């Protein structure tokens, strides 16, 4: 079984999902956002977590897809809060329809997640729901902290890492643990897998920050430089503000406080400061450190983790 095989099974399962027909304004946005694709990272991790211990992957496909539906629900609502125009290179739901539709469709998606979770075997369902609810709340906590950062003058590196742990990484941790829970393995191994996914998720989000500045827009699917334009406190900006001297600090402060500006000029000016301070290299080193920790932990599982390691290494080299 290859990563591509697992991804194809996930796509096939998603294509068979039916959420409802009427009113079409409620259900069409759900089909739309799920049709935009993506790496299907989270359901893939569920299958990888399960596949470390059992071979009957098909039996947990529906459960695995529940995590992808939840993830896309969060994206639909996040895009409203961020006023994002694009998602995976296509108009966001609130742009294609409107914010009211996006809110209601997102709410419906969250309810449908629980329908999908009912496919979990009864002996594991209670723990699965408990773990999922904890994760869902943490994702909301992370999003709120991220929004709080917009009104916070100074954000420390450790505060930022904790925010992305909540907003992004806990769902990856849950995904791997969820797979192993359904495989019936001991809690000790479930907890190791959770930490593996969590570390992977922090690295993944740091790479997302990096690609927002240095990625190819055609591959990235979102506006490159969007974080700079919106003064988003990413790892790159936090480190730049920490390391900037004299003229560099003046440039950053001027662009951060500017209420009207040329978008391309601002992105170019701030990126130039990042280049001078070698922020790209610092971010890559930090990111790779988390991925390396994730891979190192896999040796504690005492099973063949070659496919999971291969996937993590592919993730480290992503360009979109």
C-alpha positions, 0 to 999 in steps of 0.5 A: 500500500502506497501513500497514493493508494491511500489518498485515492481511497480517501478521495473515493470515499469523499466522492460518495458522501451525500450531505443533503439536497435542499436547500441547495444553498446550504449543501452546495458549499459543502460539496464545493469546499470538499471538491477543492482537494488538498493533500487530505493530510488528516484522514491520511494520518488516520489511515497511517496510524491504523495501518501501523497495526492492522491491514483492513484499512477499508474498515475505517475509511468512513471514520477517517473522512470525518476528520477531513470534513471537520478540517474543511468546516474549520477552513470555511469559518476561518476564511470568513474571519480572515476575509480570505479571497482564495482557498486552494486557488479557488474563491472561498465559500463566503466569496462565492456565496456569502458569509451567512451561507458559509456560517450555516454550511459550516455548522451543518458540516460539523453536525455531519462529522458526528454522523460519520464518527458513528461508524467507529466500532462501539467499543472505541466510540466513546473514547473517539468522541471524547478525544475529538471533542477535546481536539475541536475545542483546542482548535477553537482556542488556537483560532481565538488566540491567533485573533487575539494576537492581532490586537497584541503589540508583542508576541513571543516565540513560545506563545506563537508555537503554543498557538499553532500547536492548538490551531493546527497541530492537535488535529494531526495528533488526534488523527494519528491517535484516532487511527491507532485507537480504532486499531485497538492498541495500548494507550501508551502507543496511542499517546506516542502517535499523538505526540508524533502528529503534534510535532509534525503539525507544528513543523507543517504550520511553520512551513505554511508560514514560510510558503506564504512568503516564499512559495509559488502562488500557483502551487500554494493556492493562496495569495503569496504575501498575504500574511505580510499584507495583513500584519499577521504575527507569524514566526517569520515576523516575530523573529524579524521584530526580535532581530531587527536593528535600527533601519530594519526595525524602522522599515518594519514599524513603518509598514506595520503601522501603514493604513494605506499602501501598495500591496506589492511594495509592502510585500517586497519591502518586508521580504527584503528585511526577512532576507537580510536577517536570514529569516527563511533559514531560521524558519527552515531550521526551526521547522525541520527540528520539529519534523526531526523530533517527530521522526525520531519518536517513531522508533519507540513504536516497535512496528514498521514505520517506514511508510509514516517516515516516508510520508513525513519526509515528503511533507518536509519537502512540500511546496504547496 
